[in-house]
């Protein structure tokens, strides 16, 4: 069986995504605590792709029309909640701990890639860079790299498998480590004198009123994000020609467009647009649509390389732990904030508060703001990693 209608193809993709999200919400099945719906969406669509369900010209045309257009709209909306004025509540120390985690992960990715490159498959550098963007920001940053870099669909599938397995293992280990915080803090001579003050400021910022979105908010935000996507692609094409004529061919249309829409989103986050209701909800709608589209072009056969990808991920985490302990000993960082920053990188703003709250419920706001910081810088870090890995 093959889907021979573009609208049916899109309708089927969104139905699968919606059905899985509804199952998570209404059944409360524990399996979703281990494997999030996003992964099930990806795997199911990979299976259907492998079966040949989407192997038609109509599906290919619909994919080509929608993927990048929705992707750039998603990036813009995602970044509207990244108001750097709110991030100031973290203070320099918390930002430094977060960036320390990003740096040590960067070192792990960079050291491990030449070691594991031959076992990961062919043409994997862009997928690894996309994974790094995810481990700084979140799933939306990983999806964003599809537009900025030539990410192979099969390698992307393996990177997603690595992300899921390592994230599940990592959050469990960080929660287990809570009881050993006194030993870590003693070994690093940690300074926690101002931690509660930062936590209180972060909680107040996160708790500021969330408005209810009505239909006009949704329509305006959808229209704005789509026109921004169109303008950004136009600017990206024009600027790409300029850079190519200057001999800077590495700045292709995808890279320039992604950077442009990222900067535009961060600027608009400082304006009243950033306070619009439904920003987070719409960014999730776009994310599930984009991931469904990406999965519909990937074959499940590509996951055969996933075991070595997972070993690569464990290697990165080992490097991360060793280097973070060294930095903590030098800068007197405590385990609570190191763990929160680490999960804010690897898991994002949705999961970082879990670890922070395991130490003290009032610390949850710090985790949220750290996750927002990751979403703001993830695209820049991912593109930078891609340019470096490309040289390998």
Helices and strands as residue ranges (DSSP letters): H 6-27, H 31-34, H 37-50, H 57-79, H 84-87, G 88-90, H 91-120, H 125-136, H 139-148, H 153-176, G 177-180, H 181-188, H 195-206, H 215-245, H 253-269, G 272-275, H 279-295, G 300-305, H 306-331, H 335-346, H 349-359, G 361-363, H 364-390
